[in-house]
Amino acid sequence: MAIKILVADDDPDIRDVLKLTLSEESYEVFEAADGEEALKAIQTKSPDLVLLDYKMPKMDGREVCRRIKKDLLLRHLPIVMVTAKGDTDDKVGGIDAGADDYVVKPFEPKELLARIRMIIRRTERDLEANPLTRLPGNVSIINELSRRLESKSFFAVCYLDLDKFKSYNDKYGFEHGDEVIRETARILIRSAQKSGNPDDFIGHIGGDDFVIITAPEAVDKLCEAIIADFEKISPSFYNETDRAKGYIMAKDRKGMEQKIPLLSISIGVVTNEFHKIEHVAQIGEIGAELKAFAKQLERSNYIKDKRKEEK
C-alpha cells in the first residue's frame, strides 16, 4: 500500500514542486491550500505524513500542528514544517507546536526525500498501530494480554464493537464510516481517562472492533461511561431525517428492505476474578461469546463474565 502524504501550502507552484519530488518515491500525494483544508484532509484521509507550510491563510501551520498533536488519535502523525529561508522564529514556532522536523524553502529534493524516509521508518518502528485510529493494533494487544496473564494480577478485558455498522456504511459510505470509527476511539479514550485507571490499555483490533484492558473494580463504571457517551453522540452520525426517524432503511442479507436502528455499542467483559484464565486465546473466545449475547439486547449494553470456577 502506497504511503500517503498531505502537502499543505497556499502556493500552487510549491505544491506542484513537492508533488513532482514526492512522485519519485511513488508516494500517494494529496493537497490542501490553507490550514482549515489541511486539518479537514488530515481528519478524513488519514495521511501517513504531512508537509505543512508555516504561513497559510485561515489557519497557519503552527496552529494546525498544535491541534493535531492535541488529538489523541492524531498525535503520532509525523509533521514536517516547511519554513521560509532564514526565518528562525518559524522554525522554533513549528518545533514548539510539535513538528517532527522542518525543511527550508527553497529545499533540496534529495534531502527532503531522505528526511521523509527517515521519519516514516522511525514512525513505523515506534508505532505498531491501526492506520485509521493510531491505536495499538493486534500485535500490541496480544503482547499486553500476555503480559497481564504473566503478571498473575486480576484484569478485565472489554471487547467492543458497533451494532448495525455494516448497514450504516452501506448507506452513508466508507468516509463517514471511518469517521464513526475514529469518534468511537475518541469516546473510548475519554471514558478511560475519566472512569478507568492510569495503566488501562486501549487497542484497535480492526474495523469497528476494539479492546480495553482495565481492572475488575473499574470496569463497570468504565463500560457505563462508554455507553452513555456513545448513546449521546451516535445520533450526530446521521442526517436530520434519519435522526428524527430513529432508524434507516437498508437491505438485509436476503435483499429485503427493513428498518435498521441507529448505531449502538456492545461490550463483552472477560475477567479472571472468579475463574482461572491460562492463555490469550481463551480470553478472545470468552469475549466473543459475551459480546454476541450483548448484541442480542436492545441498544448499547455490556455483559460481564460472572461464571465461577467449578469446585
C-alpha positions as CSV (number, residue, x, y, z in Angstrom):
1,M,0.0,0.0,0.0
2,A,1.4,3.4,-1.0
3,I,2.4,5.8,1.7
4,K,0.0,8.8,1.8
5,I,1.5,12.3,2.1
6,L,-0.5,15.5,2.5
7,V,1.1,18.6,1.0
8,A,-0.4,21.8,2.6
9,D,0.7,25.1,1.1
10,D,-1.1,28.1,-0.2
11,D,1.3,28.5,-3.1
12,P,0.2,26.2,-6.0
13,D,3.8,26.3,-7.5
14,I,5.3,25.0,-4.3
15,R,2.6,22.2,-4.2
16,D,3.5,21.3,-7.8
17,V,7.2,21.1,-7.0
18,L,6.6,19.0,-3.9
19,K,4.2,16.7,-5.8
20,L,6.9,16.2,-8.5
21,T,9.6,15.5,-5.9
22,L,7.4,13.0,-4.0
23,S,6.4,11.2,-7.1
24,E,10.0,9.9,-7.4
25,E,9.3,7.7,-4.4
26,S,5.8,6.6,-5.6
27,Y,4.1,8.3,-2.6
28,E,0.3,9.0,-2.9
29,V,0.1,12.8,-2.6
30,F,-3.0,14.9,-1.9
31,E,-3.1,18.7,-1.4
32,A,-4.5,21.4,0.8
33,A,-4.4,25.1,0.0
34,D,-4.9,26.5,3.6
35,G,-4.8,25.4,7.2
36,E,-8.5,24.6,7.6
37,E,-8.5,22.5,4.4
38,A,-5.3,20.7,5.7
39,L,-7.0,19.9,9.1
40,K,-10.1,18.5,7.3
41,A,-7.9,16.4,5.0
42,I,-5.9,15.0,7.9
43,Q,-9.1,14.0,9.7
44,T,-10.8,12.4,6.7
45,K,-8.0,10.9,4.6
46,S,-5.6,9.6,7.3
47,P,-2.2,10.5,5.7
48,D,1.0,8.9,6.9
49,L,2.9,12.2,6.9
50,V,2.2,15.9,6.5
51,L,4.3,18.5,4.8
52,L,2.9,21.7,6.3
53,D,3.7,25.2,5.3
54,Y,4.2,27.5,8.3
55,K,2.4,30.6,6.8
56,M,-1.0,29.8,5.4
57,P,-4.4,31.6,5.3
58,K,-7.3,30.8,7.6
59,M,-5.1,28.8,10.0
60,D,-1.3,28.8,10.0
61,G,0.9,25.7,10.1
62,R,1.7,26.2,13.8
63,E,-2.0,26.1,14.8
64,V,-2.7,23.1,12.5
65,C,0.2,21.3,14.1
66,R,-0.9,22.2,17.6
67,R,-4.4,20.9,17.0
68,I,-3.1,17.6,15.5
69,K,-0.8,17.0,18.5
70,K,-3.6,17.7,20.9
71,D,-5.8,15.0,19.3
72,L,-5.2,11.6,20.9
73,L,-5.8,9.8,17.6
74,L,-3.6,12.0,15.5
75,R,-0.7,13.0,17.8
76,H,1.5,10.2,16.4
77,L,1.1,11.6,12.8
78,P,4.6,12.9,11.7
79,I,4.7,16.5,10.6
80,V,7.4,18.2,8.6
81,M,7.1,22.0,8.8
82,V,8.1,23.9,5.7
83,T,9.5,27.4,6.6
84,A,11.0,30.4,4.8
85,K,14.7,30.6,4.4
86,G,16.5,32.1,7.4
87,D,13.3,32.6,9.4
88,T,14.4,31.2,12.8
89,D,11.2,32.2,14.5
90,D,9.2,30.0,12.1
91,K,11.5,27.0,12.8
92,V,11.3,27.5,16.6
93,G,7.5,28.0,16.4
94,G,7.0,24.9,14.4
95,I,9.1,22.7,16.7
96,D,7.3,24.2,19.8
97,A,4.0,23.3,18.3
98,G,5.1,19.7,17.9
99,A,6.5,19.4,14.4
100,D,8.8,16.4,14.0
101,D,11.2,18.1,11.6
102,Y,11.4,21.1,9.3
103,V,12.7,21.9,5.8
104,V,13.6,25.3,4.5
105,K,12.4,26.8,1.2
106,P,14.0,26.5,-1.4
107,F,14.7,22.9,-0.4
108,E,17.0,20.3,-1.9
109,P,14.8,17.5,-3.3
110,K,17.2,14.6,-2.3
111,E,17.5,15.9,1.2
112,L,13.7,16.3,1.6
113,L,13.1,12.7,0.4
114,A,15.8,11.4,2.7
115,R,14.2,13.2,5.7
116,I,10.8,11.8,4.8
117,R,12.2,8.2,4.5
118,M,13.9,8.6,7.9
119,I,10.7,9.9,9.6
120,I,8.5,7.2,8.1
121,R,11.0,4.5,9.2
122,R,11.1,5.9,12.7
123,T,7.3,6.2,13.0
124,E,6.7,2.6,11.8
125,R,9.3,1.4,14.3
126,D,7.9,3.3,17.2
127,L,4.2,2.7,16.5
128,E,2.6,-0.6,15.6
129,A,-0.8,0.9,15.2
130,N,-4.1,0.8,13.3
131,P,-3.7,3.3,10.5
132,L,-7.2,4.7,10.9
133,T,-7.2,5.4,14.7
134,R,-3.5,5.2,15.5
135,L,-4.4,3.0,18.4
136,P,-2.2,-0.1,19.1
137,G,-3.0,-3.0,16.8
138,N,-3.2,-6.7,17.1
139,V,0.5,-7.4,17.9
140,S,0.4,-4.9,20.8
141,I,-3.0,-6.3,22.0
142,I,-1.6,-9.8,22.2
143,N,1.6,-8.7,23.9
144,E,-0.4,-6.7,26.5
145,L,-2.8,-9.6,27.2
146,S,0.2,-12.0,27.6
147,R,1.9,-9.5,29.9
148,R,-1.2,-9.3,32.1
149,L,-1.5,-13.1,32.2
150,E,2.1,-13.5,33.2
151,S,1.8,-10.9,36.0
152,K,-0.8,-13.1,37.7
153,S,-2.9,-10.0,38.5
154,F,-6.6,-9.6,38.2
155,F,-7.8,-7.9,35.0
156,A,-10.9,-7.2,33.0
157,V,-10.8,-7.2,29.2
158,C,-13.6,-5.4,27.3
159,Y,-14.3,-6.5,23.7
160,L,-16.3,-3.8,22.0
161,D,-17.9,-3.4,18.6
162,L,-20.7,-1.4,16.9
163,D,-24.1,-2.8,16.1
164,K,-25.6,-2.3,12.6
165,F,-22.3,-0.7,11.4
166,K,-22.4,-2.5,8.0
167,S,-25.9,-1.1,7.2
168,Y,-24.6,2.4,8.2
169,N,-21.6,2.0,6.0
170,D,-23.8,0.8,3.1
171,K,-26.0,3.9,3.3
172,Y,-23.6,6.7,4.3
173,G,-20.3,5.5,2.7
174,F,-16.9,4.5,3.9
175,E,-15.7,8.0,4.6
176,H,-18.5,8.6,7.1
177,G,-17.9,5.1,8.4
178,D,-14.3,5.8,9.1
179,E,-15.2,9.0,11.0
180,V,-17.6,6.9,13.2
181,I,-14.7,4.5,14.0
182,R,-12.4,7.4,14.8
183,E,-15.0,9.1,17.0
184,T,-15.6,5.7,18.8
185,A,-11.9,5.6,19.5
186,R,-12.1,9.1,21.0
187,I,-15.0,8.0,23.2
188,L,-13.0,5.1,24.5
189,I,-10.0,7.3,25.3
190,R,-12.1,9.9,27.0
191,S,-14.0,7.3,29.0
192,A,-10.8,5.5,30.1
193,Q,-9.2,8.8,31.2
194,K,-12.4,9.8,33.2
195,S,-13.5,6.5,34.6
196,G,-10.7,4.0,34.2
197,N,-7.2,3.5,35.6
198,P,-3.9,5.2,34.5
199,D,-2.5,2.0,33.2
200,D,-5.5,1.0,31.1
201,F,-4.8,-0.3,27.6
202,I,-6.9,0.6,24.6
203,G,-6.4,-1.3,21.3
204,H,-8.0,-1.4,17.9
205,I,-8.4,-4.9,16.5
206,G,-9.7,-3.6,13.2
207,G,-12.9,-2.4,11.6
208,D,-15.3,-1.5,14.3
209,D,-13.7,-3.9,16.9
210,F,-11.8,-2.5,19.9
211,V,-10.3,-3.8,23.2
212,I,-9.8,-2.1,26.5
213,I,-7.9,-3.8,29.3
214,T,-8.6,-2.5,32.8
215,A,-9.0,-3.6,36.4
216,P,-12.1,-5.5,37.6
217,E,-13.1,-2.8,40.1
218,A,-13.1,-0.1,37.4
219,V,-14.8,-2.0,34.6
220,D,-18.5,-1.3,35.4
221,K,-18.0,2.4,35.7
222,L,-15.9,2.4,32.5
223,C,-18.5,0.5,30.4
224,E,-21.3,2.7,31.7
225,A,-19.3,5.8,30.7
226,I,-18.6,4.4,27.2
227,I,-22.3,3.6,26.7
228,A,-23.5,6.9,27.9
229,D,-21.1,8.8,25.7
230,F,-21.8,6.7,22.7
231,E,-25.6,7.0,23.0
232,K,-25.2,10.8,23.4
233,I,-23.0,11.2,20.3
234,S,-24.3,8.5,17.9
235,P,-27.4,10.5,16.6
236,S,-24.9,13.1,15.2
237,F,-23.6,10.5,12.8
238,Y,-26.9,10.7,10.9
239,N,-28.7,13.3,8.7
240,E,-31.6,15.2,10.2
241,T,-34.3,13.0,8.6
242,D,-32.8,9.7,9.8
243,R,-32.1,11.1,13.2
244,A,-35.7,12.2,13.6
245,K,-37.0,8.8,12.5
246,G,-34.6,6.9,14.7
247,Y,-33.7,4.4,12.0
248,I,-32.5,4.0,8.4
249,M,-33.9,1.8,5.6
250,A,-31.4,-0.8,4.5
251,K,-31.4,-4.3,2.9
252,D,-30.9,-7.4,5.0
253,R,-28.8,-10.4,3.8
254,K,-31.8,-11.6,1.8
255,G,-32.1,-8.3,0.0
256,M,-35.2,-7.3,1.8
257,E,-35.7,-3.7,2.9
258,Q,-36.0,-3.2,6.6
259,K,-35.8,-0.6,9.4
260,I,-32.3,-0.6,10.9
261,P,-31.9,1.1,14.3
262,L,-29.3,3.8,14.9
263,L,-25.8,2.7,15.8
264,S,-25.2,1.3,19.3
265,I,-22.2,-0.4,21.0
266,S,-21.9,-3.8,22.5
267,I,-19.4,-4.8,25.1
268,G,-18.3,-8.3,26.3
269,V,-16.2,-8.2,29.5
270,V,-13.9,-11.1,30.4
271,T,-12.4,-11.2,33.9
272,N,-10.2,-13.6,35.8
273,E,-11.8,-12.7,39.1
274,F,-13.8,-15.9,39.5
275,H,-12.1,-18.5,37.3
276,K,-8.6,-19.1,36.0
277,I,-7.6,-17.9,32.5
278,E,-4.4,-19.5,31.2
279,H,-3.9,-18.3,27.6
280,V,-4.7,-15.4,25.3
281,A,-7.0,-17.4,23.0
282,Q,-9.2,-18.3,25.9
283,I,-9.8,-14.5,26.6
284,G,-10.8,-14.0,23.0
285,E,-13.2,-16.9,22.9
286,I,-15.0,-15.9,26.1
287,G,-15.1,-12.2,24.9
288,A,-16.6,-13.2,21.5
289,E,-19.3,-15.2,23.3
290,L,-20.2,-12.5,25.7
291,K,-20.2,-9.8,23.0
292,A,-22.6,-11.9,21.0
293,F,-25.0,-12.0,24.0
294,A,-24.8,-8.3,24.4
295,K,-25.6,-7.7,20.7
296,Q,-28.9,-9.5,21.2
297,L,-30.1,-6.9,23.7
298,E,-31.7,-3.6,22.9
299,R,-29.4,-0.6,22.3
300,S,-26.0,-0.3,23.8
301,N,-25.2,-2.8,26.5
302,Y,-22.4,-4.7,28.3
303,I,-22.3,-8.2,29.6
304,K,-19.7,-9.3,32.2
305,D,-18.4,-12.9,32.7
306,K,-19.5,-13.8,36.2
307,R,-19.2,-17.6,35.9
308,K,-17.3,-19.1,38.9
309,E,-14.7,-21.9,38.9
310,E,-16.3,-25.3,39.4
311,K,-15.0,-27.0,42.6
